[in-house]
Amino acid sequence: MARKLRLEYPGACYHVINRGNYRQNVFEAKGAAEAFEQCLAEICVRSAWVVHAYVIMRNHFHLAVETPQANLSEGMKWLQGTWALRFNRFHGVGGRPFQGRYKALHVEPGHAMGQVAHYIHLNPVRAKVVAGEKLGEFRWSSLWWFLRRKERPDWLCAETFLAEAGGLSDTPAGWRKYGEYLAVLAETMPSKREERFGQMSRGWALGTKEFKRELVRQITQRGADLEQMALLGDTQDGLRHLREICWEERLQQVAKLVAIDLSKLGPRKSDPGKVQLAAVMKAAMPVSNGWLCERLGMGTPASVSQFVRRWLLEPGKQKLKTRWVAALSKLNS
């Protein structure tokens, strides 16, 4: 099975997650969480990582990490491998503690990263380990250290999520307000969970459409095709969204190539411009008829195939389509 594609670049931010093998409570063993926290501290110093939030639960962990250097994969290999080696040696066991390769969602700096940090800090409440008003007492969380400013590690950064919580300051008063803010979120979570936090651990990227579109552009520039990119979409929703971003990017290219203004397409379902765009798109990549009919206003998915087939039967249209696809291929090489 192909490994999931990672896009790494200086300054990239991620929401990293992994679970115990077979969902075992790997961090429940004596010293396990403490050892993982120590390994995290070591790799942050070694790799110059900035951690905005983390939590270590009984059977999984979450990290909101910023990488000033493009070294997420290298750092995670060291973090998980070193902790597993120490864990197995201390407990006299063998095997693989984690269920597999970690999951890493790309996160847009600013608002999205702040929301991820809140989500991570609230993990013990969602798991019913502690009550919302006692969240700061949960030991294996970055919030524990944020509340102890004099002992706080240098690699922890509170600036982003404090700003997103209402422009709070890194002071005792600011932290009291942040605790109140999290308590309010915890109280409203049961009814607002999906709306506010439902996507924080799903899909492939968290942020604005522009942020995701730029990620797709960077991935394609590095030579990855759509199927490789699809490996980033862990859920059906994430996969569909990723594909639609790719299709929209290609549609813009096709429209420019064939000199068709997308904003001036005619109302008819079989408008010649729509049919030409659909024909080149279908020849250039595995785009769905459902997306084409909705995006271009061509009626039904079956109508797209019918219109394209009729258009290709017209004299010279097959050669024209082939020429356009070849030009499009050169454009993306």
DOVEX-999606 format. One record per residue (C-alpha): residue number from 1; residue in one letter; x negated, y, z negated. Coordinates in nm, 3 decimals. Layout:
! residues N
{NUM a {X Y Z}} ...
END
This chain:
! residues 333
{1 m {0.000 0.000 0.000}} {2 a {-0.136 0.342 0.097}} {3 r {-0.251 0.570 -0.185}} {4 k {-0.054 0.888 -0.236}} {5 l {-0.206 1.188 -0.066}} {6 r {-0.351 1.453 -0.297}} {7 l {-0.408 1.809 -0.186}} {8 e {-0.688 1.962 -0.389}} {9 y {-0.822 2.317 -0.366}} {10 p {-0.973 2.570 -0.610}} {11 g {-0.706 2.711 -0.840}} {12 a {-0.449 2.437 -0.773}} {13 c {-0.199 2.360 -1.051}} {14 y {-0.034 2.026 -1.123}} {15 h {0.217 1.852 -1.346}} {16 v {0.044 1.520 -1.416}} {17 i {0.229 1.219 -1.559}} {18 n {0.146 0.858 -1.631}} {19 r {0.303 0.579 -1.833}} {20 g {0.186 0.272 -2.016}} {21 n {0.175 -0.049 -1.815}} {22 y {0.522 -0.208 -1.821}} {23 r {0.624 0.102 -2.023}} {24 q {0.433 -0.030 -2.324}} {25 n {0.379 0.207 -2.618}} {26 v {0.008 0.244 -2.551}} {27 f {-0.026 0.557 -2.763}} {28 e {0.145 0.405 -3.064}} {29 a {-0.165 0.204 -3.157}} {30 k {-0.391 0.345 -3.426}} {31 g {-0.621 0.618 -3.294}} {32 a {-0.489 0.593 -2.936}} {33 a {-0.334 0.940 -2.911}} {34 e {-0.626 1.098 -3.094}} {35 a {-0.873 0.932 -2.857}} {36 f {-0.677 1.049 -2.552}} {37 e {-0.671 1.404 -2.686}} {38 q {-1.048 1.387 -2.737}} {39 c {-1.100 1.258 -2.382}} {40 l {-0.881 1.539 -2.251}} {41 a {-1.092 1.794 -2.437}} {42 e {-1.411 1.643 -2.291}} {43 i {-1.289 1.641 -1.931}} {44 c {-1.161 1.999 -1.961}} {45 v {-1.512 2.110 -2.059}} {46 r {-1.681 1.888 -1.798}} {47 s {-1.448 1.988 -1.513}} {48 a {-1.362 2.346 -1.622}} {49 w {-0.992 2.261 -1.636}} {50 v {-0.739 2.502 -1.786}} {51 v {-0.450 2.327 -1.962}} {52 h {-0.123 2.519 -1.996}} {53 a {0.054 2.242 -2.187}} {54 y {0.026 1.874 -2.273}} {55 v {0.210 1.615 -2.476}} {56 i {0.121 1.257 -2.568}} {57 m {0.427 1.042 -2.631}} {58 r {0.442 0.677 -2.734}} {59 n {0.434 0.536 -2.381}} {60 h {0.341 0.827 -2.154}} {61 f {0.171 1.165 -2.127}} {62 h {0.231 1.495 -1.947}} {63 l {-0.027 1.758 -1.848}} {64 a {0.023 2.102 -1.698}} {65 v {-0.326 2.159 -1.566}} {66 e {-0.497 2.421 -1.352}} {67 t {-0.815 2.324 -1.165}} {68 p {-1.047 2.620 -1.088}} {69 q {-1.250 2.368 -0.888}} {70 a {-1.095 2.115 -0.649}} {71 n {-1.151 1.820 -0.881}} {72 l {-0.819 1.677 -1.006}} {73 s {-0.879 1.324 -0.874}} {74 e {-1.234 1.310 -1.004}} {75 g {-1.131 1.442 -1.344}} {76 m {-0.829 1.213 -1.381}} {77 k {-1.040 0.912 -1.288}} {78 w {-1.279 1.000 -1.571}} {79 l {-1.001 1.084 -1.819}} {80 q {-0.796 0.769 -1.772}} {81 g {-1.093 0.541 -1.719}} {82 t {-1.288 0.663 -2.021}} {83 w {-0.986 0.651 -2.250}} {84 a {-0.893 0.300 -2.130}} {85 l {-1.250 0.179 -2.190}} {86 r {-1.255 0.323 -2.542}} {87 f {-0.903 0.195 -2.615}} {88 n {-0.980 -0.160 -2.502}} {89 r {-1.313 -0.166 -2.684}} {90 f {-1.164 -0.037 -3.011}} {91 h {-0.874 -0.284 -3.007}} {92 g {-1.071 -0.575 -2.863}} {93 v {-0.839 -0.618 -2.564}} {94 g {-0.868 -0.613 -2.187}} {95 g {-0.645 -0.517 -1.899}} {96 r {-0.505 -0.195 -1.762}} {97 p {-0.325 0.032 -2.014}} {98 f {-0.151 0.249 -1.753}} {99 q {0.109 0.138 -1.501}} {100 g {-0.096 0.258 -1.205}} {101 r {-0.225 0.572 -1.047}} {102 y {-0.100 0.890 -1.213}} {103 k {0.169 1.106 -1.057}} {104 a {0.075 1.468 -0.982}} {105 l {0.328 1.726 -0.868}} {106 h {0.194 2.047 -0.716}} {107 v {0.308 2.347 -0.922}} {108 e {0.326 2.709 -0.812}} {109 p {0.143 2.940 -1.056}} {110 g {0.360 3.177 -1.255}} {111 h {0.728 3.101 -1.311}} {112 a {0.717 2.734 -1.208}} {113 m {0.413 2.662 -1.425}} {114 g {0.581 2.835 -1.719}} {115 q {0.891 2.618 -1.677}} {116 v {0.677 2.303 -1.665}} {117 a {0.505 2.405 -1.989}} {118 h {0.842 2.454 -2.162}} {119 y {0.955 2.115 -2.029}} {120 i {0.641 1.948 -2.165}} {121 h {0.663 2.113 -2.505}} {122 l {1.026 2.001 -2.535}} {123 n {0.945 1.637 -2.459}} {124 p {0.951 1.526 -2.826}} {125 v {1.298 1.682 -2.865}} {126 r {1.433 1.505 -2.557}} {127 a {1.291 1.179 -2.695}} {128 k {1.457 1.258 -3.033}} {129 v {1.122 1.231 -3.211}} {130 v {1.163 1.572 -3.378}} {131 a {1.437 1.832 -3.406}} {132 g {1.408 2.152 -3.206}} {133 e {1.334 2.371 -3.508}} {134 k {1.046 2.140 -3.610}} {135 l {0.885 2.110 -3.269}} {136 g {0.566 2.279 -3.387}} {137 e {0.510 1.994 -3.633}} {138 f {0.471 1.733 -3.361}} {139 r {0.102 1.650 -3.375}} {140 w {0.022 1.527 -3.024}} {141 s {0.116 1.834 -2.827}} {142 s {-0.058 2.149 -2.711}} {143 l {0.201 2.343 -2.909}} {144 w {0.038 2.214 -3.229}} {145 w {-0.288 2.386 -3.131}} {146 f {-0.124 2.699 -2.987}} {147 l {0.029 2.765 -3.330}} {148 r {-0.317 2.736 -3.491}} {149 r {-0.494 3.017 -3.310}} {150 k {-0.822 3.001 -3.505}} {151 e {-0.865 2.629 -3.428}} {152 r {-0.732 2.638 -3.071}} {153 p {-0.960 2.488 -2.800}} {154 d {-1.086 2.735 -2.540}} {155 w {-0.945 2.527 -2.253}} {156 l {-0.583 2.586 -2.362}} {157 c {-0.403 2.882 -2.201}} {158 a {-0.073 3.023 -2.331}} {159 e {-0.056 3.335 -2.116}} {160 t {0.165 3.199 -1.836}} {161 f {0.441 3.033 -2.037}} {162 l {0.453 3.312 -2.297}} {163 a {0.507 3.559 -2.014}} {164 e {0.781 3.339 -1.867}} {165 a {0.950 3.315 -2.207}} {166 g {1.011 3.689 -2.209}} {167 g {0.670 3.855 -2.211}} {168 l {0.576 3.726 -2.556}} {169 s {0.242 3.804 -2.715}} {170 d {-0.018 3.559 -2.847}} {171 t {0.043 3.667 -3.207}} {172 p {0.218 3.508 -3.507}} {173 a {0.529 3.711 -3.422}} {174 g {0.509 3.603 -3.057}} {175 w {0.483 3.238 -3.154}} {176 r {0.781 3.265 -3.388}} {177 k {0.982 3.402 -3.098}} {178 y {0.854 3.125 -2.870}} {179 g {0.965 2.865 -3.127}} {180 e {1.310 3.027 -3.131}} {181 y {1.311 3.028 -2.751}} {182 l {1.235 2.653 -2.736}} {183 a {1.497 2.584 -3.004}} {184 v {1.759 2.759 -2.791}} {185 l {1.650 2.558 -2.487}} {186 a {1.671 2.239 -2.693}} {187 e {2.027 2.321 -2.801}} {188 t {2.142 2.389 -2.446}} {189 m {1.951 2.098 -2.293}} {190 p {2.227 1.834 -2.305}} {191 s {2.458 2.045 -2.086}} {192 k {2.192 2.224 -1.878}} {193 r {1.926 1.953 -1.858}} {194 e {1.967 1.867 -1.490}} {195 e {2.011 2.228 -1.382}} {196 r {1.704 2.359 -1.566}} {197 f {1.469 2.063 -1.605}} {198 g {1.602 1.792 -1.374}} {199 q {1.331 1.834 -1.110}} {200 m {1.028 1.888 -1.335}} {201 s {0.908 1.529 -1.303}} {202 r {1.048 1.445 -0.960}} {203 g {0.960 1.511 -0.600}} {204 w {0.618 1.635 -0.490}} {205 a {0.602 2.008 -0.561}} {206 l {0.759 2.266 -0.793}} {207 g {0.798 2.623 -0.677}} {208 t {0.943 2.844 -0.408}} {209 k {1.011 2.739 -0.050}} {210 e {0.722 2.960 0.062}} {211 f {0.485 2.780 -0.177}} {212 k {0.591 2.436 -0.052}} {213 r {0.570 2.550 0.310}} {214 e {0.213 2.668 0.254}} {215 l {0.122 2.332 0.102}} {216 v {0.261 2.154 0.406}} {217 r {0.061 2.385 0.633}} {218 q {-0.259 2.307 0.443}} {219 i {-0.191 1.934 0.455}} {220 t {-0.128 1.934 0.830}} {221 q {-0.439 2.144 0.889}} {222 r {-0.638 1.867 0.722}} {223 g {-0.515 1.618 0.978}} {224 a {-0.245 1.436 0.781}} {225 d {0.057 1.319 0.981}} {226 l {0.415 1.318 0.860}} {227 e {0.404 0.961 0.732}} {228 q {0.096 1.034 0.519}} {229 m {0.262 1.344 0.387}} {230 a {0.574 1.145 0.303}} {231 l {0.370 0.964 0.040}} {232 l {0.394 1.281 -0.168}} {233 g {0.772 1.249 -0.194}} {234 d {0.826 1.006 -0.480}} {235 t {1.207 1.026 -0.474}} {236 q {1.455 1.023 -0.188}} {237 d {1.533 1.390 -0.254}} {238 g {1.164 1.479 -0.259}} {239 l {1.096 1.280 0.057}} {240 r {1.389 1.434 0.242}} {241 h {1.290 1.785 0.138}} {242 l {0.930 1.728 0.247}} {243 r {1.039 1.596 0.585}} {244 e {1.273 1.890 0.639}} {245 i {0.992 2.136 0.568}} {246 c {0.777 1.957 0.826}} {247 w {1.058 1.953 1.082}} {248 e {1.127 2.322 1.035}} {249 e {0.759 2.406 1.081}} {250 r {0.749 2.201 1.402}} {251 l {1.076 2.356 1.528}} {252 q {0.924 2.701 1.494}} {253 q {0.623 2.584 1.698}} {254 v {0.844 2.426 1.966}} {255 a {1.062 2.737 1.995}} {256 k {0.756 2.955 2.046}} {257 l {0.611 2.712 2.300}} {258 v {0.926 2.697 2.517}} {259 a {1.001 3.071 2.468}} {260 i {1.337 3.026 2.295}} {261 d {1.454 3.267 2.026}} {262 l {1.609 3.058 1.748}} {263 s {1.817 3.356 1.632}} {264 k {1.979 3.393 1.975}} {265 l {2.099 3.041 2.048}} {266 g {2.444 3.024 2.201}} {267 p {2.752 2.899 2.014}} {268 r {2.807 2.597 2.241}} {269 k {2.700 2.263 2.095}} {270 s {2.538 2.178 2.429}} {271 d {2.366 2.515 2.471}} {272 p {2.067 2.457 2.707}} {273 g {1.824 2.611 2.457}} {274 k {1.945 2.383 2.180}} {275 v {1.917 2.075 2.399}} {276 q {1.563 2.162 2.514}} {277 l {1.451 2.216 2.155}} {278 a {1.607 1.887 2.047}} {279 a {1.449 1.698 2.336}} {280 v {1.097 1.819 2.259}} {281 m {1.141 1.771 1.885}} {282 k {1.259 1.411 1.928}} {283 a {0.968 1.336 2.161}} {284 a {0.708 1.501 1.937}} {285 m {0.800 1.350 1.599}} {286 p {1.051 1.117 1.427}} {287 v {1.306 1.386 1.346}} {288 s {1.659 1.281 1.252}} {289 n {1.959 1.361 1.469}} {290 g {2.144 1.460 1.153}} {291 w {1.896 1.737 1.076}} {292 l {1.889 1.857 1.439}} {293 c {2.267 1.877 1.470}} {294 e {2.294 2.072 1.145}} {295 r {1.996 2.300 1.207}} {296 l {2.082 2.379 1.570}} {297 g {2.462 2.357 1.549}} {298 m {2.501 2.066 1.791}} {299 g {2.809 1.899 1.646}} {300 t {2.739 1.544 1.533}} {301 p {2.423 1.328 1.526}} {302 a {2.565 1.124 1.815}} {303 s {2.614 1.443 2.015}} {304 v {2.242 1.524 1.986}} {305 s {2.142 1.194 2.149}} {306 q {2.407 1.234 2.417}} {307 f {2.309 1.591 2.509}} {308 v {1.937 1.508 2.516}} {309 r {1.991 1.196 2.729}} {310 r {2.194 1.391 2.987}} {311 w {1.935 1.670 2.995}} {312 l {1.650 1.425 3.056}} {313 l {1.837 1.272 3.352}} {314 e {1.827 1.604 3.533}} {315 p {1.553 1.630 3.803}} {316 g {1.217 1.744 3.668}} {317 k {1.321 1.750 3.302}} {318 q {1.124 1.439 3.202}} {319 k {0.802 1.592 3.338}} {320 l {0.881 1.923 3.172}} {321 k {0.935 1.751 2.836}} {322 t {0.610 1.557 2.872}} {323 r {0.418 1.876 2.954}} {324 w {0.561 2.055 2.651}} {325 v {0.482 1.767 2.417}} {326 a {0.124 1.755 2.549}} {327 a {0.088 2.131 2.492}} {328 l {0.230 2.093 2.144}} {329 s {-0.018 1.814 2.069}} {330 k {-0.310 2.037 2.174}} {331 l {-0.172 2.317 1.962}} {332 n {-0.185 2.094 1.653}} {333 s {-0.521 1.928 1.725}} 
END
